[in-house]
Amino acid sequence: MDFRQLTYFLAIVDHGGFTRAAAALYVSQPSLSQAIQNLERDVNAALFHRIGRRAVLTEAGVALVPRAREALHALELARASVGSVRALRGGRLEMATMASPTIEPLSTMVRRFTERFPEVSLSLRVALTPEAVIETVRTGGCELGLLITSSPPPGRDVVPHHVGDDRLVLVTPQDGPFPPGRAVRAEQLAGHRLIVGQRGTGIRAYVDDLKALGIDVRIAVETEHRMAFLPLVLGGVGLAVVTESWAGLSERSGALVLDLEPARVQHNFLVSRKGQLTPAAGAFLEIARPTGP
C-alpha cells in the first residue's frame, strides 16, 4: 500500500461515499475505485460494502481506519520536521558513538554544533565497537557514528570522515609502580594487572598485542563501562590503558598519566550513511572537520 491509497481510503470514510470523495480529491471516480481495489488487494480484504451510492466499512475497513490515520499523521509530522531541519530551526540528529571519544573529540563537536544550532536536538547512542557503530549507521539506526580505530574503516557501506588522532596512555595511581614524567616501555607492563575493555576496541587490541608478544600482562577487570576505568585505577584494582583524551580528567581526579613506548596512535572517524544526508547531519560533519593544518 502507499500513502495515496490511504488518503483515498480515508476520504471515502470521511465523505461517506466514492462520489463525494472523488469530488473532494479532484480525481475521477474510476481512478478512485481502482486505487481502492489495489489497496484491498494489498491488504487481502474487502474494505467497503457497496450499498447503492453508499460505501459502508467492513470489519477490515473499520480496523484499518485508525492505522491509516496514524500513518498519514506520521507523514505530516515527518514533512514538518524535514522542513524545519532544512533551515536547522528544529529537528533531531541521532548519532552512535563509542565510549573512548565521548570526552574528546565528541564534546567539542557537540558544543560547537549546539552553539550554532541550538534548536536541533542531539541523541547519542552508545555502540561498543567500531563494527557496532558502522552497522548502526549502515542499517539506518543513526545517521552518523563516531568511532576510534587503529586503521581506517572500510568505505563499502558507509562514508568515513577522519576527524583527528589520539595516542594511548597509561593511567596509574599517584603511588603506582612507575615514576612520573617517564614513558613506560611495553615490556615494563609485564606482571601488572590491567583493566581492559571488551574485544573489538583499540584499547583491548593493545593489551592483546602485548600478550601475543609474550609480555605477561594480567587482566584484572574486563568491562564495557569506560567510566569505570578511573575509579578502579584509583581504587588500586589495576592500571588502565586509555586514549589521551581521558588524560585531563584522569589527572584532575588524582591519577598519574604516563606515555607509552612505543607510541600507539588511534584514529577518530565520523562515519555517515551513503547518499544524501539531512541538513543537520551535513552541518555536524562540517563543524566536526578539523580546522587546523
C-alpha positions as a Markdown table, in Angstrom:
| # | Residue | x | y | z |
|---|---|---|---|---|
| 1 | Met | 0.0 | 0.0 | 0.0 |
| 2 | Asp | 1.1 | 3.6 | -0.4 |
| 3 | Phe | 0.1 | 6.9 | 1.2 |
| 4 | Arg | -2.1 | 7.9 | -1.8 |
| 5 | Gln | -4.2 | 4.8 | -1.4 |
| 6 | Leu | -4.6 | 5.6 | 2.4 |
| 7 | Thr | -5.6 | 9.2 | 1.6 |
| 8 | Tyr | -8.2 | 8.0 | -0.8 |
| 9 | Phe | -9.5 | 5.4 | 1.6 |
| 10 | Leu | -9.9 | 8.0 | 4.4 |
| 11 | Ala | -11.6 | 10.4 | 2.0 |
| 12 | Ile | -14.3 | 7.9 | 1.3 |
| 13 | Val | -14.7 | 7.3 | 5.0 |
| 14 | Asp | -14.9 | 11.0 | 5.8 |
| 15 | His | -17.2 | 12.0 | 2.9 |
| 16 | Gly | -19.5 | 9.0 | 3.1 |
| 17 | Gly | -19.0 | 7.6 | -0.4 |
| 18 | Phe | -17.0 | 7.3 | -3.6 |
| 19 | Thr | -18.7 | 10.1 | -5.5 |
| 20 | Arg | -18.2 | 12.8 | -2.8 |
| 21 | Ala | -14.7 | 11.6 | -2.1 |
| 22 | Ala | -13.7 | 11.8 | -5.8 |
| 23 | Ala | -15.1 | 15.4 | -6.0 |
| 24 | Ala | -13.2 | 16.4 | -2.8 |
| 25 | Leu | -10.0 | 14.9 | -4.1 |
| 26 | Tyr | -10.4 | 16.3 | -7.6 |
| 27 | Val | -9.9 | 12.8 | -9.1 |
| 28 | Ser | -12.2 | 10.7 | -11.4 |
| 29 | Gln | -14.4 | 8.2 | -9.7 |
| 30 | Pro | -12.9 | 5.3 | -11.8 |
| 31 | Ser | -9.4 | 6.3 | -10.6 |
| 32 | Leu | -10.6 | 6.4 | -7.0 |
| 33 | Ser | -12.2 | 3.0 | -7.4 |
| 34 | Gln | -9.1 | 1.5 | -8.9 |
| 35 | Ala | -6.9 | 2.8 | -6.1 |
| 36 | Ile | -9.2 | 1.2 | -3.5 |
| 37 | Gln | -9.3 | -2.1 | -5.4 |
| 38 | Asn | -5.4 | -2.1 | -5.3 |
| 39 | Leu | -5.5 | -1.3 | -1.6 |
| 40 | Glu | -7.9 | -4.2 | -1.0 |
| 41 | Arg | -5.7 | -6.5 | -2.9 |
| 42 | Asp | -2.7 | -5.3 | -0.9 |
| 43 | Val | -4.4 | -6.0 | 2.5 |
| 44 | Asn | -6.2 | -9.1 | 1.1 |
| 45 | Ala | -9.6 | -8.0 | 2.4 |
| 46 | Ala | -12.6 | -6.0 | 1.2 |
| 47 | Leu | -12.8 | -2.6 | 2.9 |
| 48 | Phe | -16.2 | -1.4 | 1.9 |
| 49 | His | -19.7 | -2.9 | 1.3 |
| 50 | Arg | -21.1 | -1.0 | -1.7 |
| 51 | Ile | -24.8 | -0.4 | -0.9 |
| 52 | Gly | -26.3 | 1.7 | -3.7 |
| 53 | Arg | -24.5 | 5.0 | -3.6 |
| 54 | Arg | -23.2 | 4.4 | -0.1 |
| 55 | Ala | -20.0 | 2.8 | 1.0 |
| 56 | Val | -20.1 | 1.0 | 4.3 |
| 57 | Leu | -17.0 | -0.1 | 6.1 |
| 58 | Thr | -16.4 | -3.8 | 6.5 |
| 59 | Glu | -14.8 | -5.1 | 9.7 |
| 60 | Ala | -11.4 | -5.0 | 8.0 |
| 61 | Gly | -12.1 | -1.4 | 6.9 |
| 62 | Val | -13.0 | -0.4 | 10.5 |
| 63 | Ala | -9.7 | -1.9 | 11.7 |
| 64 | Leu | -7.7 | 0.0 | 9.0 |
| 65 | Val | -9.1 | 3.4 | 9.8 |
| 66 | Pro | -7.1 | 4.3 | 12.9 |
| 67 | Arg | -3.9 | 2.8 | 11.4 |
| 68 | Ala | -4.4 | 4.8 | 8.2 |
| 69 | Arg | -4.8 | 8.0 | 10.2 |
| 70 | Glu | -1.7 | 7.2 | 12.2 |
| 71 | Ala | 0.3 | 6.6 | 9.1 |
| 72 | Leu | -0.8 | 9.9 | 7.4 |
| 73 | His | -0.3 | 11.8 | 10.6 |
| 74 | Ala | 3.3 | 10.4 | 10.9 |
| 75 | Leu | 3.9 | 11.5 | 7.3 |
| 76 | Glu | 2.7 | 15.0 | 8.0 |
| 77 | Leu | 5.0 | 15.2 | 11.1 |
| 78 | Ala | 7.9 | 13.9 | 9.0 |
| 79 | Arg | 7.2 | 16.6 | 6.4 |
| 80 | Ala | 7.1 | 19.3 | 9.0 |
| 81 | Ser | 10.3 | 18.0 | 10.6 |
| 82 | Val | 12.1 | 18.0 | 7.3 |
| 83 | Gly | 11.0 | 21.5 | 6.6 |
| 84 | Ser | 12.2 | 22.6 | 10.0 |
| 85 | Val | 15.5 | 20.8 | 9.8 |
| 86 | Arg | 16.2 | 22.3 | 6.3 |
| 87 | Ala | 16.6 | 25.6 | 8.0 |
| 88 | Leu | 18.1 | 23.9 | 11.1 |
| 89 | Arg | 15.4 | 25.5 | 13.2 |
| 90 | Gly | 14.5 | 22.2 | 14.8 |
| 91 | Gly | 14.6 | 18.5 | 14.3 |
| 92 | Arg | 16.7 | 15.7 | 15.7 |
| 93 | Leu | 20.1 | 14.2 | 14.8 |
| 94 | Glu | 20.9 | 10.7 | 16.0 |
| 95 | Met | 24.5 | 9.5 | 16.4 |
| 96 | Ala | 26.1 | 6.3 | 17.5 |
| 97 | Thr | 29.4 | 6.7 | 19.4 |
| 98 | Met | 32.0 | 4.6 | 21.1 |
| 99 | Ala | 33.0 | 5.3 | 24.7 |
| 100 | Ser | 36.6 | 6.4 | 24.2 |
| 101 | Pro | 35.9 | 9.5 | 22.0 |
| 102 | Thr | 33.0 | 10.8 | 24.1 |
| 103 | Ile | 35.2 | 13.2 | 26.1 |
| 104 | Glu | 37.1 | 14.3 | 23.1 |
| 105 | Pro | 36.6 | 15.0 | 20.3 |
| 106 | Leu | 32.8 | 14.5 | 20.7 |
| 107 | Ser | 32.3 | 17.0 | 23.5 |
| 108 | Thr | 33.9 | 19.8 | 21.4 |
| 109 | Met | 31.9 | 18.8 | 18.3 |
| 110 | Val | 28.7 | 18.8 | 20.2 |
| 111 | Arg | 29.5 | 22.2 | 21.9 |
| 112 | Arg | 30.2 | 23.8 | 18.6 |
| 113 | Phe | 27.1 | 22.4 | 17.0 |
| 114 | Thr | 24.7 | 23.3 | 19.7 |
| 115 | Glu | 26.1 | 26.8 | 19.9 |
| 116 | Arg | 25.4 | 27.3 | 16.2 |
| 117 | Phe | 22.2 | 25.3 | 16.0 |
| 118 | Pro | 20.6 | 25.3 | 19.5 |
| 119 | Glu | 17.2 | 24.2 | 18.3 |
| 120 | Val | 18.4 | 20.9 | 16.8 |
| 121 | Ser | 18.2 | 18.1 | 19.4 |
| 122 | Leu | 21.1 | 15.6 | 19.5 |
| 123 | Ser | 20.6 | 11.9 | 20.5 |
| 124 | Leu | 23.8 | 10.0 | 21.3 |
| 125 | Arg | 23.5 | 6.2 | 21.3 |
| 126 | Val | 26.3 | 4.0 | 22.8 |
| 127 | Ala | 27.9 | 1.5 | 20.5 |
| 128 | Leu | 30.7 | -0.7 | 22.0 |
| 129 | Thr | 32.9 | -1.4 | 19.0 |
| 130 | Pro | 33.8 | 0.2 | 15.6 |
| 131 | Glu | 31.8 | -2.6 | 13.9 |
| 132 | Ala | 28.7 | -1.8 | 16.0 |
| 133 | Val | 28.9 | 1.9 | 15.1 |
| 134 | Ile | 29.2 | 1.1 | 11.4 |
| 135 | Glu | 26.4 | -1.4 | 11.5 |
| 136 | Thr | 24.1 | 1.1 | 13.3 |
| 137 | Val | 24.8 | 3.7 | 10.6 |
| 138 | Arg | 24.6 | 1.3 | 7.7 |
| 139 | Thr | 21.2 | -0.1 | 8.7 |
| 140 | Gly | 19.7 | 3.4 | 9.3 |
| 141 | Gly | 19.6 | 3.3 | 13.1 |
| 142 | Cys | 21.6 | 6.5 | 13.2 |
| 143 | Glu | 22.7 | 8.9 | 10.6 |
| 144 | Leu | 26.2 | 9.5 | 11.9 |
| 145 | Gly | 28.6 | 7.4 | 14.0 |
| 146 | Leu | 31.8 | 8.2 | 15.9 |
| 147 | Leu | 34.4 | 5.5 | 16.3 |
| 148 | Ile | 38.1 | 5.2 | 17.1 |
| 149 | Thr | 40.2 | 2.6 | 15.4 |
| 150 | Ser | 43.8 | 1.7 | 14.6 |
| 151 | Ser | 43.1 | 1.7 | 10.8 |
| 152 | Pro | 40.7 | 3.5 | 8.6 |
| 153 | Pro | 37.2 | 1.8 | 8.5 |
| 154 | Pro | 36.2 | 0.2 | 5.2 |
| 155 | Gly | 34.1 | 2.5 | 3.0 |
| 156 | Arg | 31.9 | -0.1 | 1.4 |
| 157 | Asp | 28.8 | 0.5 | 3.4 |
| 158 | Val | 29.5 | 3.9 | 5.0 |
| 159 | Val | 31.5 | 7.1 | 4.2 |
| 160 | Pro | 34.4 | 7.6 | 6.7 |
| 161 | His | 35.5 | 11.2 | 7.7 |
| 162 | His | 38.8 | 11.4 | 9.6 |
| 163 | Val | 38.4 | 13.9 | 12.5 |
| 164 | Gly | 41.7 | 13.5 | 14.4 |
| 165 | Asp | 44.0 | 11.2 | 16.2 |
| 166 | Asp | 44.5 | 10.1 | 19.8 |
| 167 | Arg | 47.5 | 8.4 | 21.5 |
| 168 | Leu | 47.2 | 5.7 | 24.0 |
| 169 | Val | 48.4 | 6.5 | 27.5 |
| 170 | Leu | 48.8 | 4.6 | 30.8 |
| 171 | Val | 46.8 | 5.6 | 33.9 |
| 172 | Thr | 48.1 | 4.6 | 37.3 |
| 173 | Pro | 47.6 | 5.7 | 40.9 |
| 174 | Gln | 49.9 | 8.5 | 42.1 |
| 175 | Asp | 51.8 | 6.0 | 44.2 |
| 176 | Gly | 51.8 | 3.5 | 41.3 |
| 177 | Pro | 54.7 | 1.4 | 40.1 |
| 178 | Phe | 56.2 | 3.9 | 37.7 |
| 179 | Pro | 57.8 | 7.3 | 38.3 |
| 180 | Pro | 56.1 | 10.4 | 36.9 |
| 181 | Gly | 57.4 | 12.1 | 33.8 |
| 182 | Arg | 58.9 | 9.0 | 32.2 |
| 183 | Ala | 57.4 | 6.9 | 29.4 |
| 184 | Val | 56.6 | 3.3 | 30.2 |
| 185 | Arg | 58.0 | 0.7 | 27.8 |
| 186 | Ala | 55.7 | -2.1 | 26.8 |
| 187 | Glu | 57.8 | -4.8 | 28.5 |
| 188 | Gln | 57.6 | -2.9 | 31.8 |
| 189 | Leu | 53.9 | -3.8 | 32.0 |
| 190 | Ala | 54.8 | -7.5 | 32.5 |
| 191 | Gly | 53.3 | -8.8 | 35.7 |
| 192 | His | 51.0 | -5.9 | 36.2 |
| 193 | Arg | 47.2 | -6.1 | 36.5 |
| 194 | Leu | 45.3 | -4.2 | 33.8 |
| 195 | Ile | 41.7 | -3.0 | 33.5 |
| 196 | Val | 40.6 | -3.6 | 29.9 |
| 197 | Gly | 37.7 | -3.0 | 27.6 |
| 198 | Gln | 35.8 | -5.6 | 25.6 |
| 199 | Arg | 37.2 | -7.3 | 22.5 |
| 200 | Gly | 36.9 | -5.2 | 19.3 |
| 201 | Thr | 38.2 | -1.9 | 20.8 |
| 202 | Gly | 41.7 | -0.5 | 20.2 |
| 203 | Ile | 42.5 | -0.4 | 23.9 |
| 204 | Arg | 41.8 | -4.1 | 24.2 |
| 205 | Ala | 43.8 | -4.8 | 21.0 |
| 206 | Tyr | 46.8 | -3.1 | 22.5 |
| 207 | Val | 46.7 | -5.4 | 25.6 |
| 208 | Asp | 46.1 | -8.5 | 23.4 |
| 209 | Asp | 49.1 | -7.5 | 21.3 |
| 210 | Leu | 51.3 | -7.3 | 24.4 |
| 211 | Lys | 50.2 | -10.8 | 25.3 |
| 212 | Ala | 50.9 | -12.0 | 21.8 |
| 213 | Leu | 54.5 | -10.6 | 22.1 |
| 214 | Gly | 54.9 | -12.8 | 25.2 |
| 215 | Ile | 54.6 | -9.9 | 27.7 |
| 216 | Asp | 52.8 | -11.4 | 30.8 |
| 217 | Val | 50.2 | -8.8 | 31.5 |
| 218 | Arg | 47.3 | -9.9 | 33.6 |
| 219 | Ile | 43.7 | -8.8 | 33.1 |
| 220 | Ala | 42.2 | -7.8 | 36.4 |
| 221 | Val | 38.9 | -6.5 | 35.1 |
| 222 | Glu | 37.2 | -6.6 | 31.7 |
| 223 | Thr | 34.4 | -4.1 | 31.4 |
| 224 | Glu | 32.3 | -2.4 | 28.8 |
| 225 | His | 31.8 | 0.6 | 31.0 |
| 226 | Arg | 34.7 | 3.0 | 30.2 |
| 227 | Met | 33.7 | 5.4 | 33.1 |
| 228 | Ala | 34.6 | 2.5 | 35.5 |
| 229 | Phe | 38.3 | 2.6 | 34.5 |
| 230 | Leu | 39.3 | 5.6 | 36.5 |
| 231 | Pro | 37.6 | 4.6 | 39.8 |
| 232 | Leu | 39.1 | 1.1 | 39.5 |
| 233 | Val | 42.6 | 2.6 | 38.9 |
| 234 | Leu | 42.3 | 5.0 | 41.9 |
| 235 | Gly | 40.9 | 2.1 | 44.0 |
| 236 | Gly | 44.1 | 0.1 | 43.4 |
| 237 | Val | 42.5 | -2.6 | 41.3 |
| 238 | Gly | 44.9 | -2.3 | 38.4 |
| 239 | Leu | 46.3 | 0.0 | 35.7 |
| 240 | Ala | 44.5 | 1.1 | 32.6 |
| 241 | Val | 45.4 | 1.9 | 29.0 |
| 242 | Val | 43.1 | 4.7 | 27.7 |
| 243 | Thr | 43.1 | 7.3 | 24.9 |
| 244 | Glu | 44.9 | 10.6 | 25.6 |
| 245 | Ser | 41.6 | 12.4 | 25.6 |
| 246 | Trp | 41.0 | 11.0 | 29.0 |
| 247 | Ala | 44.3 | 12.3 | 30.4 |
| 248 | Gly | 42.9 | 15.6 | 31.7 |
| 249 | Leu | 40.0 | 14.0 | 33.6 |
| 250 | Ser | 42.3 | 11.4 | 35.0 |
| 251 | Glu | 44.8 | 13.9 | 36.3 |
| 252 | Arg | 42.1 | 16.1 | 37.8 |
| 253 | Ser | 40.8 | 13.1 | 39.6 |
| 254 | Gly | 44.2 | 12.4 | 41.2 |
| 255 | Ala | 45.6 | 9.7 | 38.8 |
| 256 | Leu | 49.0 | 9.7 | 37.1 |
| 257 | Val | 49.1 | 9.7 | 33.3 |
| 258 | Leu | 52.2 | 8.3 | 31.5 |
| 259 | Asp | 53.2 | 8.0 | 27.9 |
| 260 | Leu | 53.6 | 4.5 | 26.4 |
| 261 | Glu | 56.7 | 3.4 | 24.4 |
| 262 | Pro | 56.5 | 2.7 | 21.6 |
| 263 | Ala | 53.6 | 5.0 | 21.0 |
| 264 | Arg | 50.3 | 3.6 | 19.7 |
| 265 | Val | 48.0 | 6.0 | 17.8 |
| 266 | Gln | 44.3 | 5.6 | 17.3 |
| 267 | His | 42.3 | 7.4 | 14.7 |
| 268 | Asn | 38.9 | 9.1 | 15.2 |
| 269 | Phe | 36.4 | 8.8 | 12.4 |
| 270 | Leu | 32.9 | 10.0 | 11.9 |
| 271 | Val | 31.0 | 7.7 | 9.5 |
| 272 | Ser | 27.9 | 8.7 | 7.6 |
| 273 | Arg | 25.3 | 6.9 | 5.5 |
| 274 | Lys | 25.9 | 6.8 | 1.8 |
| 275 | Gly | 23.7 | 9.1 | -0.2 |
| 276 | Gln | 22.2 | 12.4 | 0.7 |
| 277 | Leu | 22.4 | 13.5 | 4.3 |
| 278 | Thr | 19.9 | 15.6 | 6.2 |
| 279 | Pro | 20.9 | 19.2 | 6.7 |
| 280 | Ala | 21.6 | 18.6 | 10.4 |
| 281 | Ala | 24.0 | 15.7 | 9.7 |
| 282 | Gly | 25.7 | 17.7 | 6.9 |
| 283 | Ala | 26.1 | 20.7 | 9.3 |
| 284 | Phe | 27.5 | 18.4 | 12.0 |
| 285 | Leu | 30.1 | 16.9 | 9.6 |
| 286 | Glu | 31.2 | 20.4 | 8.5 |
| 287 | Ile | 31.6 | 21.5 | 12.1 |
| 288 | Ala | 33.4 | 18.3 | 13.1 |
| 289 | Arg | 36.1 | 18.6 | 10.5 |
| 290 | Pro | 39.5 | 19.7 | 11.9 |
| 291 | Thr | 40.2 | 23.4 | 11.4 |
| 292 | Gly | 43.9 | 23.3 | 11.8 |
| 293 | Pro | 46.6 | 22.0 | 9.4 |
